[in-house]
Amino acid sequence: MAMLLRIFGIAAILVGGLWVGQGMGIIMWPASSFMLVQRQWAFIGAGLMLLGVFALWRAKRRR
């Protein structure tokens, strides 16, 4: 279970970071993405990143 939480946590942090970058207009890739410079995606990405941090914290406590 701890391994699954770690995998989910890392994936959530990476994807959330991409969404924050796209939503803030920092990462303009792919050029056809509907998420570019859309602030709501920055907030959704930040929430996903927090969820990933929580999953990593829980995985560490399950050892």
N, C-alpha and C positions, 0 to 999 in steps of 0.2 A: 504494500500500500504506500509506503514511504517513497518508493521509487516512482510510482505513478504520480504522486503529488509533486515530486521534484521535476519530472518531465513536463507536467502541466504548468508548473510555476515558471519554468524557464521559457516555455513556448509563449505563455501569456505575457510575460515581460517583453519578449522580443516583438511579438505582434502588436502589443499595446504601444510600444515605442515607435513602431512604424506608423501606426494610426495617429499618434500625437504629432509626429513629424509631417505627415501628410496634411493633417488638419490645420496645422500652424503655417503651412506653406514652406517648410524647411526642406522636406523631401518631395520633390516633384516627379515621382516615379510610381507607377507608369503614367505617362502623359495623358492617357485617356481615362484615368480614374475619376470617379464621381466624388471621391473623398478629398480632393485637393482644395486647400484653402476653405474648408468647411469646419468652423470652430467646434461644432457639436462632436465631430469625430475626434478632436483633440481631447475633449472631456471623456468620451467613451473609452478612448485609448488609455487615458490616465486611470480610469476605473478598472480597466482590465489589468493594467500594471499593478495596481494595488491588490487585486485578487491574486495575481501571481506571487507577489511578495508574501501574502498571507498563506498561500499554498506551500511555499518554501519554508516558512516559519513552522507550519504544522508538520511538515515532513521531518524537520529537524527535531521536533519534540517527540515524534513517534519512534525514534531510534531505540 
